[in-house]
Amino acid sequence: MVVLTQVRRRVIEETLAVAATDSHVERREIPWRAGKKLLPVVSLRVDHVVLNPRSHRIQAQLKSNPAWTDLMAADPFGAPAQDVIAQIIKETPGYERIRKLLSQEPQREPGMVTTAGVLINANTRVVALRELNREYVKVQVLPADANEIELADLELSLQMEVESKQPYSFTNRLLFIRDLLRTHQPEDVGLKLDPALSRNIEADRKKATAEVETSARLLNMIENVIHDSGGALTYEFFDGEQQNVKDIDIAYEALLRRGQPQLADRVRRAKIAGMLAEMDYRKVRDIDATLLSDYVVGALREQPLLKDHVALLTTAEPSDHAAADVTGLDILDDLDDLDDFDSRDDEAGAGVVTLEPVYRLLAATPKDGEVKLPAVGDSPAKTLAREVFSKAVFAGLNTALMAMASDSKHGTELESPYRRLMLAARACDQVKEAVARVNDRSDVDLDKVKSALGAFERARDEMVMVLEQFGVSIDDGDLA
């Protein structure tokens, strides 16, 4: 049962009045308004406080819950919403540790509540105390005029403390930083997040700003992938991919600094596809432009389930849906939405390989869903369980990575003819697809096409002559 707000306020007011006249009541300082404030430690019944629906320790989990938006709109302090919050807290990694600690010894550190009984911290402790059938929780009551900015600052200060508390998950920390950036400058947030940095040292201030801006970029990337998934992926998925996400951003930023934004997008999307195929971060690190251009097509064609669809899986089509509407801040506005990849890639064309279609299939298909591959030529349409499709992609990328590593170690000369011929075959497939798209248009320059075809035929004839001298003959069926 949830006690009404007016009842909680009255009980808290009466408890504070008694504490004010009792000199034996413990008093502790808290960080408050750029200074310290001495507040009494009082005991409230566990049903006279409510779990905080805005706690940043569980925002990712709440945002991933499809029912939460309606519950929040209805009454975040009502029993249904409070039950959801409590259940999420019980499922967090550190809950059992804290519950066991509280079962063995009294509560050491007080929590903090508003005058309405809303917990600023100690949400986990209260859930554990309720489960242990404890009647009271120790708290300090914040001033009645506390505003949302001050409460967020207090939460930020409290998260630096560890004892009897859970750490923030990766995505909850990113979401908290974004909320802080609505009212604080990046430098200020960064300095508060890392007390070891000094405001008086310029290098520390720059580091603080850079770390916060990186966090904003990481969240932007995560939310674009979640958007593309249509709900198939949640924030919690990325809590297990922290290293992958950070590495992907580092590689993306490096290519941007080299003045290659289109390539940066293409490689980033390929790396995300690898991550969604459950590749270890060490393998995802090695996915680069060379892997895409020289190895991926041939390696995917070695996968029986994918070989007939490789052209479709490695050729990007213009996106047919709007970019993610990510509510952002100024430092996010300069970041390119992942959805704009195709239309902005001026490298696109014959021979340019992208894992854009693979990424979209993996992102948008639920873990227990099915991937539908369309018919290609004489090959019929195919439906694969997502797990099967993911494993085939994993195997293909793994083969490509091993081939690239082997070439890097032993040289590329022996494999180069094979790879170049596979790229040429793919280019021919793309020409056929391009002709099919423009065959009814009168503005196509046929003379240019004819000239290019002549150049192709000349190069092909010369190549065949060289290969025959090498001992490879089309008549022998060695060139399929």
Protein Blocks (a to p, Z undefined) as FASTA:
>chain_A
ZZdfklmmmmmmmmmmmmmmmmkbccddddeehiacddddddddfklcccdfkbcklmmm
mmmpmklmmmmmmommbmklmmmmmmmmmmpmklmmmmmmmmmpccfbdcdddfkopafb
hmlmmmmmmmnopabdcdddddfklcfklmmmmmmmmmmpmghpacddfklmmmmmmmmm
mmpcfklmmmmmmmmbcfklmklmmmmmmmmmmmmmmmmmmmmmmmmnnomacfklmmmm
mmmmmmmmmmmmmmmmnopaklmmmmmmmmmmmmmnopafklmmmpcfklmmmmmmmmmm
mpmklmmmmmmmmcccddfbdcddddddfklmmpccfklmmmmmmkgcehiacfklmmmm
mmmpcfklccddddehjbccddddfklmmmmmmmmmmmmmmmmmmmmmnopklmmmmmmm
mmmmmmmmmmmmmmmmmmmcckbcfklmmmmmmmmmmmmmmmmmmmmmnopafklopaZZ
